[in-house]
Amino acid sequence: MVKKTFEAVLKELEEIVRQMESGDLCLEDAVKKYESGMKQSKYCLDLLDKTEKRISLITKDNDGRVKELPFENE
């Protein structure tokens, strides 16, 4: 299975939202789009979570040297 980029999945999710907001879908199609959108939303959130864990905060210590600290979620 080929992994999709965050941007590609987000674009697909935006298209699903557009289709659902149009009001042109029958109930069954709307439910299918909703299910697909929820899966894509979870995929994006998982990618963001993994990315956040990789982020490091670069700061300077008292001696002016650059040091790397792990990103801490507030």
N, C-alpha and C positions, 0 to 999 in steps of 0.2 A: 504494500500500500504506500502510495506517495504521500508524504506529509505536505499539507498546504501551508502557505505562509499566513501569518496573522492578517495581513492586508487582504489577501485573497478571500479568506473566510469572512472577514468583516464586510467586504464588498458583496458577497453572497447574502449575508445577513441583512444588509441594507436593501437588497433587491426583494427579499422576502417581506420585509416591513412595507416596502412600497406596494407590493402586490396585495398584501392584506389590507392596507389602508385604502386601496382603490375601491374596495367593496364589490369587486367583480367576481370574487371566488365563491363557489358554492360551499356549503358548510363542510362537507367532507374534504375538499381541497384546502380550505382554510385550516382545518385541524391538522392535516398533513404538513402544511407549511409551518404551522405553529410548532409541531413536534421537531421538524427539521431545524427551525430557528433556535429552539431551546438547546438542541445538540450542538449547533454551531456556536451559540453563546457560551456554553460550557467549555468548548474547545478554546475559544478566545480567552476566557477567564483563566483556564489552566495554563495557557501560554504566557499570559501576563504574570501569573504567580511564579512560574519557573524563571521568567526573566527578572522579576523583582529579587529573587533569591540570588541572582548573579551580580546584582548591582553592588558596587563598592563605593564608599564615600571617601574621597581623597581630601585630606586635611594636612595642615602643618603642625608639627609638635612645637614645644617651647624653644627648640634650637633652630627652628625654621626649616627643618627637614620635612619632606613630604612623607606621609605615612598613609597606609591604606587601612580603612576600617570597614567591617561588614555593615551593610545597609540595615538599619533597624526601623521596622515599621512603627509608626507612632501610634 
